[in-house]
Amino acid sequence: MIDHTGIPVSNWASAQAFYDAAFAPLGIKLLSIVPEQFTGGVKVGGYGRTKPDFWLNESGETGPGRHYAFTASSRAEVDAFYAAAIAAGGRDNGAPGPRPHYHENYYGAFVFDPDGNNIEAVCHAPE
């Protein structure tokens, strides 16, 4: 249903370092950086597995409250995402574990990125 989405980030270098590390275990990487001549001098880049699905744009207007969940193919990937995100400066918002109150076979982990966005990795595969 959603082709792609994005969020503003206050510091491009900090956000890129965080997302590069946090997304690596999920097979997600920075696939596109839009030349600044097309963005009015704003840094804009897109992350994904095969095409840019999740975009960052540097902005003075950020804010917490956004929540994005990214699919993981295994519980081990969720665990690795969480460890990498915390090591890259993310703040804990829910360690890896089952969340049966959300849905059967729901295994997720939650971290706050440097701007306070709630970023999640989730696996729906049975154990």
GIPE-V29690 format. One record per run of one state. SS is the DSSP state (@ for helix, = for strand, . for the rest). FROM is the first residue (numbers start at 1). TO is the last residue. If there is no record, write none. Layout:
SS_FROM_TO / SS_FROM_TO
This chain:
._1_4 / =_5_9 / ._10_11 / @_12_24 / ._25_28 / =_29_34 / ._35_35 / @_36_38 / ._39_43 / =_44_48 / ._49_53 / =_54_58 / ._59_66 / =_67_71 / ._72_74 / @_75_87 / ._88_90 / =_91_92 / ._93_96 / =_97_98 / ._99_106 / =_107_112 / ._113_117 / =_118_123 / ._124_127
